[in-house]
Amino acid sequence: MKLKILLIFTLILAAAGAAHAEWVKLPTRNFSNLKDIFFQNSETGWITGTDGTLLRTDDGGRTWLPVQKFTTDSILQIYFTDPSTGWMLCERNIYSRGKNPTSYLRKTTDGGVHWDKVEFEDADRERVTRILFDRNGLGLAFGEGGIFYRLQEDGRTWKKSRAAIHFLLLDGAYSSGMNGAIVGAGGTIVFTQDGGLTWEEATILHDTSTRINSVVFTSAKQGWAVGTNGSIFTATGGGRLWRLVPQDETAATLNNVYFTSARDGYIAGNDGTILHTTDAGAHWRVESTRVTHNLNKIVFNGPTGFAIGFGGTILAKGPGFDAPRDARPTLSPKIGE
């Protein structure tokens, strides 16, 4: 009996420690603007950024090593649809672009060993900002001026189509069912209830021109979106109707939202901002990061969280990342120091 009580007490302490763990800045020699982070599995993950930055981990994120550079273009996003097949969304360097389209893709079929260039069909100067895949691996790409591309059955060709939206589209997500949403500038939210075959304009119960940067679903019906001026929106009906969630913690631009469960969620934003909720978004509180750089993406790999951003910033929170107090960073390092 005593052993059982001791075990329960130990688990409670461990859970409390994890809940109050602090964000630790990982040492890197990279000063790029880090754009995306994706884990293929519990051990293998990728980080992408400007100037062709591509980092890889094979130990769950404890160490991140640079992959041999094969481009100076920005790598905005990386996503794997299965262990072998992955995609990168790239943006050409403005100084060497010439007459080429602004955006293109790279595809791997060997788990990231080789990346072949794939062009969007009939692409022009419109910037593609995001690629989005459903559970069956069907892909969409979207961006400036409401531009849309759909991945064709050959698994390689991306064919252009036009939406009735003319604002910049920035992010999208599908729910566990057939619902989904795409968000963007000018307070834009469009939703689907048929897995992305058709999209309609959603209603926001707030007069807003907010630039909405990120969206996620925590269930078939519950959605969250974040944007400028500390704006947080939620939907409970699958994406058709959204309302503003009041919060007084920050007015910083919020760039990415991520939930580890229906109740536990995180938001990353400018000026080193990270917000955390443990009650399904009813309340949000600021967590200490000790950095001032803008954070672009936040994800969790099991119990461990990672946030990335400008200046090569990589933050980690979770087991194995508890730094001694006198070793915890106070500010992001400057080049040359």
Secondary structure, DSSP 4 states (H G I P E B T S, - for coil): -HHHHHHHHHHHHHHHHHHTPPPEEPP-S--S-EEEEEESSSS-EEEEESTT-EEEESSTTS--EEPPP--SSEEEEEEESSSS-EEEEEE--TTT-TTS-SEEEEEESSTTS--EEEPPTT--SPPEEEEEE-TT--EEEEEGGGEEEEE-TTSS-EEEEE-S--SPEEEEEE-SSS-EEEEETTTEEEEESSTTSS-EE-EESS-----EEEEEESSSS-EEEEEGGG-EEEESSSSSEEEEPP--S--SPEEEEEESSSS-EEEEEGGG-EEEESSTTS--EE------S-EEEEEEETTEEEEEEGGGEEEEESTT----GGGS-SSPPPTT-
